[in-house]
């Protein structure tokens, strides 16, 4: 606290104490050495308003006077003093630190979220599914087509005969190849032997012969029909396997493209928001830092 008029002290800075006078340069320097006045201060300090051992700047004062006259006779005068107080900064508390950390973290995530949204808007993921399907079909169709042809070859028919049922039945009955051809030859041989037997017994023109041979033709028709059903089922199974393989191929290509897209997005993010532990995470040394 500043001394009141009339107080005394052995402190030489209080010599010639006058509350209204400005401090001399030597007095200011003395108070600066004691920590009462900032070293860089150039303001005017008055004895009545400043304590030499205070560590807080209280006020700086200025005085002035104005006088004026107007028509007739009259005079006016006034004095004014303006005080400017410099606040003392409070030390940061644990709560201030936590609030600052929360604020900076929230700001970081807001900027990061905004960056990712803008990136996806300006660089949307695009995938041509039809093109991928065509490529996958070109990759897998030869294998499944060969698989079907091998199966049909064992039966003794060709692929172009299985699209129409009547054409398939005709091919199974007439082909000399494969298991179908073997079945046809066995049937023809049995039919001829039956006719010879009935002829040798004098029953070639009998009703018994016609009935027996007719039953054999019916059974032959059933056998051919069953073989045709098996061929159609096998064709459907192989076609489904092909469709599954193509769908998997499309998904694989989509996943690969999406992986590349996400990698590019991550790289852009890491370049925009580098970390102290790995500031070059968004860069490829071989691609981006060639000597």
C-alpha positions, 0 to 999 in steps of 0.5 A: 500500500502507498504511504499516506501523507505524513508517514515516514519510512527509512526506505530512501524511495520515500524521501521527499514524499509528496502524493501529488508529484510524479516520481523521478527517474531514480525513484522509478528505477528503484521501484523497478529493481524492487519489482514494483514497476515493470522494467519496460514501463514508460508511463508516469507514476505518482507517489500517492498511487504506487507502492514501491514493493507491490508486484501488481500494477495498480494505476497510471495517472495523467492530469491535464487542465483546460481553460477557455473564455467566451463572449462577455466575461467569464472563465472556466477551468478544470482538471482531470485524472484518467486511470488505466488498470492492467489486469493480472493474468490468473494461473491456469487450473486443471479445469482450464487445461481439461476444457482446453483439451476438450475444445481442441479435440472437438475442433480437430474432429469437426475439421476431420469430419468435414474434410472426409465429407468433402472428399467423398462428395468431390470424389465419390466411389464409382464402380461399373458393375456391368463391366465387372460382370462381363470380365468375370464371365469371360474369366469363369465361363470357359471352365464351366463350359468345358465342364458341361461339354465333358459331361455331355461328351460322356453321354454322347450328345452335344451342347447345342442339343440340350436347349430344346427338350425334343431335340435332346430326346432325339439326340439321346435316341439316335446318337451312337456315342457315349452311354446313350449310344451304348443304351441304344445299341443294347436296346436294338440288340434285345429287340432283334433277339426278341423278334428272332425268338418269336419267329423261331417259335412261330409267334412272329405275328402273334399278339404276344410278340407285339405286346412284349416288344411294345412294353420294351419300347415303353421302357426304352422311352422311360430310360431316354426320358430319365437320361434327358432329365439328368442332362437338364439337371446337370446343365442347371447345376453347372449354370448355377455354379457359373452364376455364383462364380461370376457374382463372386468375381464381381464382388472381388473386383468391387472389393479391390476397387473399394480398397484402392478408394479407401487407401487413397482417401486415407492417404489424403486424410493423413496428408491433411492431418499428419501426426507427430509420431508419423508425419509422412504417413500419407506419402510414399517415399518411392513415389513422392520423394524421388531424388 
